[in-house]
Amino acid sequence: MTPFVFSARSARRAAAALALSALMAAGGAAAQTVTPFSFGLWGDLPYAKNGDGPKMRRLVDNMNAADIAFSVFDGDTKDGSSECANASYLDAAALFDSLKRPMIYVPGDNEWTDCHRLNNGGYDNLERLAHIRKTMFATNQSYGQSKLTLEQQGKPGEKFSENTRLIHNGIVFVGLNIPGSNNNKVLDEKDCTKKSARKAEQCAADNAEYEERDAANIAWMKEAFVKAKALKSPGVALTFQADLGFDLPETEDKDERKNSNVDGYDRFIDALVAEAKGYDGQILIVHGDTHFFKVDKPLVNQANLIANVTRVETFGSPNAHWVKVDVDPTARELFIVHPMIVPGN
């Protein structure tokens, strides 16, 4: 992990992170001392169809002026009606690297899952996923003008290299490739070919990909909780792109979460609930996808609240804003969430 100094407070954060790294290297399992720090969250930007381009400079400047250790982008670097051309990934990388502080990228459905659609250029979406891995996750370094070294589930540039982990100042941060469009699960022939260039064999390949990646995501998430418990970490933050259908049980007489168009997330949710119930610390779930800023307790339902899980849904196009999260081990809530409205956007 590369330390960076912007202020005395940032210097203290870097020293704490280095101390933690040394302890981990020595195999220590003592309870971690967490000193307060902040990080940023953003995603679902920029969308050309919404004219977001001019807003990006103001957004980046606003984040660069904030006292945050790093930020996490929770997917969708372009809108769902534009082509998945190679240039779009280069543009996203350039945007990420315009941030002064480290920036961790989590991919979304608009970058690969939906690229088979005709209005996205009719690409083979699994080829686009492979391209993202080779180009966007070719090293274990974060984006940004200052870098962080990340753990990757797969070798750099290869399968599951997009699943990342960072232990920063005693908190375990996890990035997972869980995208919208039902996690790339294809329900039937109609779902396969609707507004799509896909053929039946490609849809079969998509379902095989979904099965393998879903299992890998669950394994990576479980491993994070094993590490958190070993470190006696007070918190775990999980970031992915998809809204897993968290809002759906709010309907009183019908649990729409059981709809087939969100069943690609069922096994992950079940595994997350089990891990949450067995973890004494606090868990922050971060996602984008549906573009409405929210902070709530989405699991499991009103009668069975899992109190140590908090969900943050970040802003998304056309709302080019970001979210600041303060980590304060002395506060009642470990993760304190602040919407950051960017003037002019």
Helices and strands as residue ranges (DSSP letters): H 8-25, E 37-42, G 48-50, H 55-64, E 71-73, H 86-96, E 103-105, G 109-111, G 118-120, H 125-136, E 151-152, E 164-168, E 171-175, H 180-183, H 189-193, H 200-231, E 235-239, G 248-250, G 256-258, G 260-265, H 266-277, E 282-287, E 294-296, E 309-313, E 322-327, E 335-340
